[in-house]
Amino acid sequence: MRLPAVEAQTVIKILQLEGYQNIRQSGSHIQFKNGNGTVITVPLHAGRPIGKGLLRKIIRDMEISREEFIALLKRV
């Protein structure tokens, strides 16, 4: 299953749904952390989707499958 183009705001909403909290922001990059200590950095560039490779990395760091991520996309 192919991943759709996703903007940073959508990824941020998904991370917050999954229990990640914003811990810091440095320029246009926001870091989120969950209860297990996993830190995920999301680049916040207005109007530009997150690159496919970075999106796969974020999904891998969240420890969910592509299908689970796409299901979360539908909830947002």
Buried (B, 14 or more C-beta within 10 A) or exposed (E): EEBEEBBBEBBBBBBEEBEBEEEEEEEEEBBBBBEEEEEBBBBBEEEEBBEEEBBBBBBEBBEBEBEEBBEBBEEE
